[in-house]
């Protein structure tokens, strides 16, 4: 069936539903926005499951409301009628000489087939789409990829397959470790996939057809020309939540969805979010460090995971980057620092600072020891033999630094070492770094997916405590997740817990807290009450860990105990940054 339609509108040549033939005969569909005329242009391409025809403003009302508030220029710089969730706006990029290609991934939107998110077949498809885009008569042969989240995550894997025409990557808040960041935090199943998949993917699966939305621009059904039965739709998708539930350990399922970073050799801009605990932080740091690219840059910011992708600050970085590598222009990118950090302070204040490396070479790695008598954490070791028990269904135990007498900056990866026992043969540990003002009130921050996030989060299932000494660093333990080490009830074990990278300037008069818990962090127990919110927002957004099949109450629902002695001196390792 020939679905492709071409037209000129709003100063662009647009091809709707351009066919891209895969090796197995499946035809994927893409929308192509490009300058009018016969010229050849650099390409910005994306491949993903969110339906290229679904209008951002109607499909993602809560996020659009936040974007209007945080990025008011978006209401004047474009008409927004081509805005698509987590993708570049062609009305902004095409006038700058780019062709924008949006591909509906296999089984989603207008592309037929079976959905299997982040599968090796998706990576192969994406590779073929990049090569297709690089050989069209309107292409100059240089293809860049730019997008948020899903449209960022699959850049790591496709880049490792080395498409000939791939010339640059802008990976904006895209996790790079399928096991540790998306599916299982410290070995604990993340509920995110079970919330996200039906809401954002199944709702726009190919074959929803007449039961789904229609394009704001063309009037066509965004989920394909055909309408399939519920049974047919179910048969045409793999459930990633069930896949993660059924694969507790690092096995071939995860390995096949993980990139060989050493094979990534194109220029890379990796953009992370300090408030992205649960998905949108760690991967951009780890991917940046591991990528084989000789030309690579790291940028870190705050606010939601879509705000700065569209802001003049973020879009300006992207356009400088691609102008340099796709168009060969003197865009000023040659002056861009290798590491660019928006250093965070309370009140959503950020100071942009250039650095040369990550972690910062001048970091003073400082252990803050847990003191059970004073309920403090401080750099002085206190002799203590004690045990402190906590109900895993409560708010745990919080240790605070002494009130700061001067500003202290914490920027970098964080780790904790604790000794813990359980009444059962396993335990799940949740660590939260929290900031408190001089009145004792917690200070929260706008995160990628929740408006009230803590400074940092870490997780570990005790039976997954085995680490790889070759990959582990004092500030970032590396758990292998390949061997079950059950607990002996009431016998303490040593746990090295990774807390994802963070940045905070702790003002004088404030205190930093380490909260040791047996369940997910909550800010104050209430929902933030965000209009049109797709899920409750209590501090971690959709990144909860509550599946009873993964966390049965008879194993994880009781009492855990922290241990202190001359041999067991738990501490928090903080990256203290001295002033320049």
Phi, psi and omega in degrees: 000126180270104182263348188294135174228142180237144178201163173250124177203148179053038176074017181229148166271121184239128171252114178270134176059041174299133183277137174234113186276123176273165184300329182272007178095349177291138178254115175271157184243137182227147168260133182240122177247125183210164177298149179290139177118190188260009184291166176253135191227150171294152188244137167250117185240150172219153180221121182187178193258015188264009177074103184299340181265358183279123182292128180307314189293330180262329182280336184222068187296317182297315181292323180293322178299317178294321182295319178300322181287316186277331184231070185299337180295342180294340180277347181245337184276349186200158176283340178073002183285349175253009181293133180230138185310121173068020179236162177292153180270116181298332178294340178267321188271323182298317177300342178271006173097014181257151166261127181254123182243123178245116182254127170286124183292163183309123177087000183238151177058236183266004181259124180285169176123189181257126177285126172217089192301134177062018181286163174303327179293322176298320179297318177297316178303312183298318177304312181295324179294321177297317180292325176298312182296328181284350184242007178284157185291347177261004184256143175272006177091356179250120184243127174247155177242136183209119178183171183259150167057247181305318182285355173256319184300319183282357175290323179301313185287319181289325180297326180291344176274356172057059174301139185301322186265000178289125186240341182193152181231130168243102186259098189262104179054060180237115180299152183239352181243103187300323180283302193284338186248328184259312189265315188220114179273111183062023182095350182270130181299127174276133179283356186305313185298323180292334176275315187289316189299308179293328185284317188252342183248304181301326181295339179237026178296145177299127182110348171297325169050238185294344179277351184253193183285165175241152180297133177297332185266312187262338185084356180285155175294131184284345184252034173098160181284343181254153178243115183262161178286164178300323180293319178294320179296317179299319180293340184260025178210144171260136184271109184293333178294316178292324178300313181293321178298320184279353180235086182285329188253159180293103182230193185297331177303314180282320181301320182291343180254016182244139183278157166269097187301331183296339181273353177282119186228008180264160177305139189225130168246114182251118185244119183249169180234123178304327183265023184264028182302125181116334178195321196252033178230291191307315188298327180288329175286309183295319179295318178301314182292323187274336185301140180282356183301134176281338178245104182211147184226148177240132175230140180225137185219185178238201181069191183294167184281001176243346186304301188280349172297327182258345182290161179297328176298305184290314179296327177297319176298314181300316184289324174298315182299309183288327177300323180291314189265337179259333184247348180070024182273156174275080187271354185094359181296334179297346178260358181291127178296149181300326178230128182231112187245131170269097185288129191263138173231161178304151181085021181056041176260137182226141176239117181288129183221133178276137176225171184253343187201170174219135346300164185293134185297331183272008180303134172260097182288111191240117175283130174252112187277143178280126181250106184290337181284312182268354184056042181239164163238129179204164185290353182264126179287130177254127177292124182202139168240112187203165171226140179229117182260151177214147178284125183293346179264003178258200183267009174071205183238137180240129175249136184243146169291158168301157177303129184289135179268348176210164179297138178229128178261131174244112179219115178146185174291154181230147177220158177226145173240123179224160172246129189220146171232162179226158174288345184241196182266014177198168179201143173252128181249133177240123178247136178231128170271125186231148181246138181234136181278178184299341178270357182091004179276136179291139176257118179255171185225151174294121180256179182298324186227016178200138184280358183223073181260156175280184180290321183199157180224147174215154184219151171197133169272126188301324180290351177256022189285350180301133180241159176263112184294337180282331181260341183284146171234156181307325183266356178209085178298146181243108181271136185281331181053042182231003183209132182278119176244082182294158178274155164266125184309134176068013176250122184290148174230156180273128181237129172255116187248127176277130171247127189298153184307147183210171174211130176202133169266113180275111183289157172305137181095348181263168177226142173264138180239143170251116181256115179262121190227171174243009177207179185298145173300142168227143181293299177217012179091351181259159173277141182293342176071036179287132182300136178061019183300135182279353181200160177298145180237096182246005178140334178235009179058228183275002187267064180264169181219078188231007184292116184294340177287331177267330184234067180299139186298329182288346177257315190250004187257013186256231184242134173246159184225131172272143183239141181226135176194183177297332179266340183241098183239086183295147180208163174248124180266113185251140177272086182279128183253114178289153178292142179292000000 
